[in-house]
Amino acid sequence: MKPLDNLINVEKAKLLHELFPQEIPALLEYTNNMCLTIQEDEQLIRNQWENGLLTIEAWLSFVEEVRNKISRYGKRLHTQSRLFADQLFDGYVALYMVHCMTLYTTIRKHNNPKFTLAIDLLFNP
C-alpha cells in the first residue's frame, strides 16, 4: 500500500468504503438529501454564495452530478467500493463529496467515532 500522502481521492474513498462498508448507505442517503436541499434552495444559495475559489455554477454542477450518480448506481454504491470511489471521488466532484462527508461527521455527533476519524485522516489536510 502507498503512504497516505501519496493516495489520490479515489484511492482514499475506496479504502474508506472497504474499512467501513456498513457506514456507506447512510452516508449516501445524507449526501443525496444534501443534494436535494441545495437544489430546492438554489436561489437562496446563489444569493449568499461567497466562495472565491468556485463559482456557484460549478458547485451546482457537482451537486447535480453526485445526485445523478447516486440515482443511477443506487445500491451498487453501497456494496462496490471501486464503483463508489470511481463515480463519486474522481475529479472536482470529490470537493462536494468531501464537503458532505465533513458535514456528515462534524455537524452532528456521528455514532461511529472511528468512521469520523477515518474521514478526517483521509480527507482533511
Secondary structure, DSSP 8 states (H G I E B T S, - for coil): ---GGG--HHHHHHHHHHH-GGGHHHHHHHHHHHHHHHHHTHHHHHHH---SSS-HHHHHHHHHHHHHHHHHHTTHHHH-HHHHHHHHSSTTHHHHHHHHHHHHHHTTT-S-HHHHHHHHHHH--
